[in-house]
Amino acid sequence: MKLLVTGTAGFIGMHLAQTLLEEGHTVVGLDNFNDYYPVPLKRARHARLTPHPHYLGIEGDLCDAALLTRLFDEHRFDAVCHLAAQAGVRYSLSHPLAYQKSNLEGFLNILEACRHAHTPRLVYASSSSVYGGNTKLPFSESDPVDCPVSLYAATKKANELMAHTYTHLYGLQTVGLRFFTVYGPWGRPDMAYWSFTQAMLAGKSIPVFNHGQMRRDFTYIDDIVAGVKAALFSSGLAPYEVLNLGNHHSEKLMDMIETLATALGVTPKMDLLPMQPGDVPATYADITLAEAKLGFRPTTSMAQGLPKFVAWYRAYHSI
């Protein structure tokens, strides 16, 4: 198949594109290499894809509607996987317009391009953040998600609503995937597991918010890629789908820190701090629907996955 993957210089996008290429698909990748976190990491990810003969990398922006029109005219995509977005809950507190441009205008451009090209299926990244301050655990797709606690979450919920509209009006099949705390090799420096690793290796204290009383459904990158691939290729999906992709284990933040410290061979120093604005105390994915519709069954525990990240981190930084 010929597939468009947006965000191929990103964490999930690189891993997905790499797997698709290894399986014989043709991938057109689009990324704008923005500087939300260090661009050299994005370039290094992209460099892993460019040697492949069935990969075409395009440096461009989702907000360039003319570029998207040319891409869709030149390539009759069998499916589109839209992973590019302005990420980060905390960054949205100080840079709201970045989220309006990328996550709203950019997503609308993708929807329009898919509509006019009659693309058979659009798979896109939503987020567990849409569950906001929900206290019922685990989070189920049938739970109300009308009270986001960050602009980032609001834009992801808006994406789901926009997708529903295009499915209803134009028959575009859309599959939204609510990702839960994805981690692993080639990950994101703005995520806690990365920043904690960097600080602990430097002998510095790590900021632990909500005094450590946080829980997250940490989901390993290989499991996420398997779920995204299933969303791209599975038959029998409804015209409009929204599905959780998580590990179905809500881990204590303090356990994550302990596992990470053990893998690093250090004793962590912690600054216990109050909850940050826009954050939530716990996430936990009910994956019953993804199991039934995608055959999604995550296999990597946090105890297995974090040491893999640490091994990659040491090799990447030569430490």
KAZI-V115778 format. One record per run of one state. SS is the DSSP state (~ for helix, > for strand, _ for the rest). FROM is the first residue (numbers start at 1). TO is the last residue. If there is no record, write none. Layout:
[[SS | FROM | TO] [SS | FROM | TO]]
This chain:
[[_ | 1 | 1] [> | 2 | 6] [_ | 7 | 10] [~ | 11 | 22] [_ | 23 | 25] [> | 26 | 31] [_ | 32 | 38] [~ | 39 | 50] [_ | 51 | 54] [> | 55 | 59] [_ | 60 | 64] [~ | 65 | 74] [_ | 75 | 78] [> | 79 | 82] [_ | 83 | 90] [~ | 91 | 94] [_ | 95 | 95] [~ | 96 | 117] [_ | 118 | 120] [> | 121 | 127] [~ | 128 | 131] [_ | 132 | 138] [> | 139 | 139] [_ | 140 | 150] [~ | 151 | 170] [_ | 171 | 172] [> | 173 | 179] [_ | 180 | 181] [> | 182 | 183] [_ | 184 | 191] [~ | 192 | 201] [_ | 202 | 204] [> | 205 | 208] [~ | 209 | 212] [_ | 213 | 214] [> | 215 | 216] [_ | 217 | 218] [> | 219 | 220] [~ | 221 | 233] [_ | 234 | 239] [> | 240 | 245] [_ | 246 | 250] [> | 251 | 252] [~ | 253 | 264] [_ | 265 | 268] [> | 269 | 272] [_ | 273 | 281] [> | 282 | 282] [_ | 283 | 284] [> | 285 | 285] [_ | 286 | 287] [~ | 288 | 294] [_ | 295 | 301] [~ | 302 | 317] [_ | 318 | 319]]
